[in-house]
Amino acid sequence: MLTNTDLSEVDKRIKKAISENNIKLFSVLASKKDLENYATKNDLQKSTDMIMGTLDRIYRVVKKNDEEQTVISHSVRDNKMRITKLEKAVFSN
């Protein structure tokens, strides 16, 4: 059976272990002062909004160019068919 002296010794060892672990834990965790140099949630939101706005403008330009390319492609196809018909008419004689 444990005596009061034994329990006291166990209590001291537990407190010492907890204290040593806390020191290690606090040396790893950042304080508010440590975090002052990092971006805040608002800073990240502003950056994200700016990036998304830029991507939106790029998307609109690419979409417009794609639509123009589609129109030009159809025009070229139509012109090719007309030229082929004209060539057949002119050179078949």
Number of C-alpha atoms within 10 A of each C-alpha: 4 7 8 9 9 11 11 12 12 12 12 12 12 12 12 12 12 12 12 11 12 12 11 11 11 10 10 9 8 10 10 7 7 9 10 9 8 8 10 11 9 9 11 11 12 12 12 12 12 12 12 12 12 11 12 12 12 12 12 11 12 12 12 12 12 12 12 12 12 12 12 12 12 12 12 12 12 12 12 12 12 12 12 12 11 12 11 11 10 9 7 7 5
